Amino acid sequence: MEPQRIYVNERGEATIVCGSCGKRKTVNVRRHMAALKPVNVSCSCGFIFPITFEKRKHFRKSVRIPGDYILLQGYQEKGTMTVRDLSRTGVAFEAHQDTRMKSGHMVKVFFVLDDRDKTEITKNVIVKNVDGRRIGASFADGDCPKALAFYLMP
């Protein structure tokens, strides 16, 4: 069984949802945060399931959204991409071609959310990490567009 990813807030609390009965419980998990392997949890209904702890500040949603980017400094580079995940503070995407992006570069990204309104997102981002064609970046202004915040709600 695939472990359920649990997000931990700044107080060390996490809400665990049973995959069988749907019961929710918020508990302090600070003493379990160092666990590198999944932790087994048992629900009052008898269901036992594995969980792992996500220590990021914000929920990260996995997506597959096509888009474009422009490298704003250094080289004149434009390209297509697929957004792989989104959060309130940034984006991870995969460039469709080799890229000269490096950590610290400013990039403008364009994509359309697959929400009901087909919301267009255009943001400047700062590259934080590069792994081949996979790029992790944070929003340059630190501001999460309202439509994106609603899109990310679980």
N, C-alpha and C positions, 0 to 999 in steps of 0.2 A: 504494500500500500504506500502510495506517495505521501510524504509528510505534509501536513497542513502548515503553511507559512503564517506565523503569528507576528503581528507588529507590536512592538513595545514602545510605550510612550515615555516621556522624559521622567516620569515618576517611577518607572520600572514596572508599570502595569500593562497587562495584555488581556484582551477579550478573546476567550476561547469558545468556539462554536462546535458543538457535537455534530459530526457528519451523519449520525444516524437519526437522532430525535430533534436536532436543531436547538437544543438548550444552549443558552449563552451564559458565560460566567466570566467576570472580570476579576483577575487575581494578580497579586504581586509576584513577579517572576525573577526578581533581581538575583536570587541565589542560583537560578538555573541558566542565567545569561551566558555564562562561560562555556556551556555545553557545546561541543563541536558536533556531536552526533545528535540525531533526533531524540526527543524525550517522549516516552509513552505516557499518555493521559487516559484516565478512565472516567467515564461519565457515570452519573447516578443511574442511567438506564442500562448500564453494563457494557456499553460499547467502549472498546479500547482502541486508540488511534495515536499515531506518531505526530509530533509537532516540531518545528524548528523556529528559532527566534530571528526575526528581522530587526536589526538594530538601526535601520535608517530612520531619519526624522519623519519622512513622509511616505505614504503608500506609493508604490510604484506599480503601474498598470501595464501589463504586456499587451502590445498591439502589433498590427502589421498595416501601417498606413504609408502609402507612397507620398513622396514629397521632393523638394528641390533644396539645394543649398548653394550659397555663394561664399567663398573664402574672402573675407574683407581685408585681410592684410597679407603682406608677403607676395604671394603669387595671384595672378588673375585666374582663379579656378572656380568653375561652376559645375554642378553635377546633379544627378538624381540620387535619391536615397529611399530607404524604407525605415520609417520610425519603428523601433522595436519595443521601446517602453517610454512611459511618460510619468512624471511626478509633478508636484507643485513647484519644485525648484529646478527641474531640468528635463533633459531628453537624452535618450540613447538611440543612435541610428546607425544604419549600415550603408556606407557609400556603395553605389553600384559599380564604381570604377576605382582604380588606385587613386590615392589622394596624398597631397603634401601636407595635410593638416598635422599640427603638432600641439602639444599641451600649451595653453596660453593664447592660441590664435582666436581671433574673433570671427564668427561665422554667422551669416543670416540664414535661417531656416524657414521654409514655407511648406505647410501641409494643411490638409482639410480633414477635420475630425469626422469620424463615421457616426456622428450623432444625428438626431432628427433634423437639425437645422443646417447640417453640413458646414459647420463653423470653420472659417479660414483662420489659421494661426500663422502669424509672421513675427518671428522673434530673433533678436540678436542673442547669440549664446557664446560662452567662453568654453573652449575645449579643455576638458580636465584630464582625459586619458584617451589614448589611441591604441587599439589592438588590431593591427592589420587595417581592414576597412570598417571595423566597428569603432564608433566614436561615442564617448560619454561627455556630455556638456551641461553646464548650468546656465540658467537664464541670466544674461548680463546685468539686467536691471533688478534682478531678484523678485520681480513681480510676476505673479501667476494670473493670467487672464481669467476673468470671471467664468467664461464659458468652459475653460479647461478645468477649473476648480469643480464645476458641476459635473463635468464629464468623468472626473476621477472619483466621484463619490461612489462608495461600494454599493 
